[in-house]
Amino acid sequence: MSKFEAVFLLSPDLSSVNLKKEEESFIKLLIGLSGSIFSQEDWGL
């Protein structure tokens, strides 16, 4: 199985609620495409 790394950037103006919604949407997309998440890091500054 191939392994890939994905990074996505979001506006720092997003509220924590909207940030969480975007994160969940991205995860659902990956899983819907038969992807798996092995590690997740929040680099929020």
Rosetta constraint file for C-alpha pairs under 8 A:
AtomPair CA 10 CA 14 HARMONIC 7.57 0.50
AtomPair CA 10 CA 19 HARMONIC 7.70 0.50
AtomPair CA 14 CA 18 HARMONIC 5.93 0.50
AtomPair CA 14 CA 19 HARMONIC 5.91 0.50
AtomPair CA 15 CA 19 HARMONIC 6.06 0.50
AtomPair CA 16 CA 20 HARMONIC 6.15 0.50
AtomPair CA 17 CA 21 HARMONIC 6.36 0.50
AtomPair CA 18 CA 22 HARMONIC 6.23 0.50
AtomPair CA 19 CA 23 HARMONIC 6.23 0.50
AtomPair CA 20 CA 24 HARMONIC 6.15 0.50
AtomPair CA 21 CA 25 HARMONIC 6.11 0.50
AtomPair CA 22 CA 26 HARMONIC 6.22 0.50
AtomPair CA 23 CA 27 HARMONIC 6.29 0.50
AtomPair CA 24 CA 28 HARMONIC 6.14 0.50
AtomPair CA 25 CA 29 HARMONIC 6.24 0.50
AtomPair CA 26 CA 30 HARMONIC 6.35 0.50
AtomPair CA 27 CA 31 HARMONIC 6.19 0.50
AtomPair CA 28 CA 32 HARMONIC 5.85 0.50
AtomPair CA 29 CA 33 HARMONIC 6.35 0.50
AtomPair CA 30 CA 34 HARMONIC 6.67 0.50
AtomPair CA 30 CA 35 HARMONIC 5.02 0.50
AtomPair CA 30 CA 36 HARMONIC 7.02 0.50
AtomPair CA 31 CA 35 HARMONIC 4.70 0.50
AtomPair CA 31 CA 36 HARMONIC 6.07 0.50
